[in-house]
Amino acid sequence: MRIAEIYRSIQGEGLLTGVPSTFVRASGCNLRCWFCDTPHASWNPEGEDLSVAEILGRIELLHVDHVVLTGGEPMLFAEMIPLCEGIRHSGRHITIETAGTLHLPLPCDLMSISPKLSNSAPNPDEHPRWHRRHEQTRDQIDVVRRLLDEFPYQLKFVIDRQPDCDEVLAYLDRLPQLDRSRVFVMPQGIEQQQLETIGVWLQPWAEEHQLQLCQRKQIEWFGFARGT
């Protein structure tokens, strides 16, 4: 599978914020969010083609107990199945970061699902083909239900404007079994000031609806930089 990067850092989002982790970023995505902060794994996928054995070897060299498989969209690749089996065999914790549009039968300790709201669509004039494909693909509620049933989970929604909050509530109404303590709303942005500005009104709204505010601590710690 094509891998954009493998690096050691600290998880900056969600339930495991602050945990040292090895990040394995798969290159390739079936969506094209306009605010994607890893275009080198989606809009302009780059990287090197590595075997499962090579990826496992690089993970081993970093000596970290938690592994985050991210992208792009890692669930695009059937090689994820033996990769996760190999990571599990090594005794490491596995987080998979996915948009929740695809399912694979694999071992996972935390399925981190980021369903894409209507605010994510690329500009239809600049990218008409990707706009159509994105809108046809982004909402796969049956896949999300299956992932929730099969794995420990967290959900993360990217919030850009206040109307996005109503869309989150409508989405959650379709998942009545959901544990809301595992649902995060995350400000959209790659600059700390932008995140804080949205957070001013997003945090009290999240508390009102028993949801969690997701800080993007990696931006605070390192700025917007690859390999963090």
C-alpha positions in Angstrom: 0.0 0.0 0.0 1.1 3.5 -0.6 2.3 5.3 2.5 2.7 9.0 2.7 4.6 9.0 6.0 5.3 7.1 9.2 6.4 9.1 12.2 6.3 9.3 16.0 4.4 12.0 17.7 1.6 12.7 20.3 -2.1 12.1 19.6 -3.7 15.6 19.6 -7.4 14.7 19.2 -10.1 12.7 20.9 -10.1 10.2 23.8 -6.4 9.5 23.6 -5.1 13.1 23.5 -1.6 13.2 24.9 -0.7 9.6 24.2 2.6 9.1 22.4 1.8 7.3 19.1 3.2 6.1 15.9 1.3 7.5 12.9 1.1 5.5 9.7 -0.5 7.7 7.0 -2.0 5.8 4.0 -1.9 7.8 0.8 -5.2 7.9 -1.1 -8.8 8.9 -0.3 -12.3 8.4 -1.8 -13.4 11.9 -0.6 -12.1 15.4 -1.3 -12.9 17.7 1.6 -12.1 21.3 0.8 -10.6 21.8 4.2 -8.4 18.6 4.1 -5.3 19.3 6.1 -3.4 16.4 4.5 -3.6 17.0 0.8 -0.4 15.0 0.3 -2.6 11.9 1.1 -5.8 12.9 -0.7 -5.8 15.7 -3.3 -2.2 15.0 -4.4 -1.4 11.6 -3.0 2.3 10.9 -2.6 4.5 8.5 -0.8 6.2 5.1 -1.4 4.7 1.7 -1.9 5.5 -0.5 1.1 4.8 -4.1 1.9 3.0 -5.0 5.1 6.3 -6.4 6.4 8.1 -3.1 5.7 5.5 -1.1 7.5 5.6 -3.3 10.5 9.3 -3.1 10.6 9.2 0.7 10.6 6.6 0.7 13.4 8.9 -1.6 15.4 11.8 0.8 15.1 9.9 3.7 16.7 9.2 1.8 20.0 5.8 3.2 20.7 2.9 1.2 22.2 0.1 3.0 20.3 -0.3 3.0 16.5 -2.6 5.3 14.6 -3.5 4.2 11.1 -4.7 7.3 9.3 -4.8 8.9 5.8 -6.2 9.8 3.4 -8.6 6.9 4.0 -6.9 3.8 5.3 -10.0 1.6 5.0 -9.5 1.8 1.2 -6.8 -0.8 1.4 -7.3 -4.5 1.9 -3.6 -4.6 3.1 -5.0 -3.0 6.3 -6.2 -6.4 7.4 -2.8 -8.2 7.7 -1.2 -4.9 8.8 -3.6 -4.6 11.8 -3.2 -8.3 12.5 0.6 -7.8 12.6 0.3 -4.8 14.9 -2.1 -6.7 17.2 0.4 -9.6 17.3 3.1 -7.1 18.5 0.9 -6.1 21.4 0.3 -2.5 20.3 -2.9 -0.5 20.6 -4.5 0.2 17.2 -6.5 3.4 16.4 -8.0 3.7 12.9 -9.0 7.1 11.7 -11.7 6.9 9.0 -14.5 8.9 7.4 -16.8 5.9 8.0 -17.6 5.2 4.4 -15.9 1.8 4.2 -15.7 -1.4 6.3 -13.0 -4.0 6.7 -12.9 -7.1 8.9 -9.8 -6.3 11.0 -8.7 -6.0 14.6 -9.0 -2.4 16.1 -8.9 -1.0 19.6 -10.4 2.4 18.8 -12.3 3.2 15.6 -12.1 7.0 15.2 -14.9 7.9 12.8 -15.2 11.3 11.3 -18.4 11.5 9.2 -18.3 14.3 6.7 -21.0 16.9 6.9 -22.3 19.0 4.0 -19.8 21.7 4.9 -17.0 19.4 3.6 -17.9 19.4 -0.1 -15.4 20.8 -2.6 -16.3 23.7 -4.8 -18.6 22.4 -7.5 -17.4 24.9 -10.1 -13.7 24.2 -9.5 -14.0 20.4 -9.0 -17.4 19.3 -10.5 -16.4 15.6 -10.8 -15.1 15.4 -7.2 -18.0 17.4 -5.9 -20.5 14.8 -7.3 -18.4 11.9 -6.1 -17.9 13.4 -2.6 -21.6 14.1 -2.1 -22.5 10.6 -3.3 -20.0 8.9 -1.0 -19.6 10.9 2.2 -22.8 9.8 4.0 -22.8 6.0 4.6 -24.8 5.6 7.7 -25.1 1.8 7.4 -21.3 1.5 7.4 -21.1 3.8 10.4 -23.7 1.7 12.3 -21.7 -1.4 11.6 -18.4 0.1 12.8 -20.2 1.3 16.0 -21.5 -2.2 16.6 -18.2 -4.0 16.0 -15.5 -1.7 17.6 -14.8 0.6 20.5 -15.3 4.0 18.9 -15.3 7.7 19.0 -17.0 10.1 16.5 -15.5 13.5 15.4 -17.4 16.1 13.5 -15.7 19.1 11.9 -17.5 22.4 12.6 -16.9 25.4 10.5 -20.0 27.5 11.1 -22.8 27.5 13.6 -25.4 26.0 11.2 -23.2 22.9 11.1 -24.3 22.2 14.7 -27.9 21.5 13.6 -26.6 19.0 11.1 -24.6 17.2 13.8 -27.8 16.8 15.9 -29.8 15.5 12.9 -27.0 13.0 12.2 -26.9 11.8 15.9 -30.7 11.3 15.8 -30.0 8.6 13.2 -27.8 6.8 15.8 -29.9 6.6 18.9 -27.7 3.9 20.5 -24.7 6.2 20.5 -22.8 7.1 23.7 -22.6 10.9 23.4 -19.6 11.0 25.8 -17.7 9.5 22.8 -18.9 12.2 20.3 -16.5 15.1 19.7 -17.1 18.4 17.8 -13.9 19.9 16.4 -13.3 23.4 15.1 -12.3 23.6 11.5 -8.9 25.2 11.0 -5.2 24.9 10.9 -4.3 28.0 12.9 -4.6 28.3 16.7 -6.5 31.7 16.6 -9.1 30.2 14.2 -9.6 27.2 16.4 -10.0 29.4 19.5 -12.5 31.7 17.8 -14.8 28.9 16.8 -14.3 27.2 20.2 -15.7 30.3 22.0 -19.2 29.5 20.8 -18.8 25.8 20.1 -17.8 24.7 23.7 -21.0 25.9 25.4 -23.1 24.4 22.6 -21.3 21.1 23.0 -21.8 21.1 26.8 -25.5 21.9 26.3 -25.9 18.8 24.1 -23.6 16.4 26.2 -20.9 16.3 23.6 -17.2 16.8 23.9 -15.2 19.7 22.4 -12.2 18.2 20.5 -9.1 20.4 20.8 -6.6 20.1 18.0 -3.7 20.0 20.5 -1.1 19.2 17.8 -1.7 22.7 16.3 -1.1 24.2 19.8 2.0 22.1 20.4 3.7 22.1 17.0 1.8 24.5 14.7 0.5 23.3 11.4 3.4 21.0 10.3 3.8 17.6 8.7 5.1 14.8 10.9 3.2 16.0 14.0 
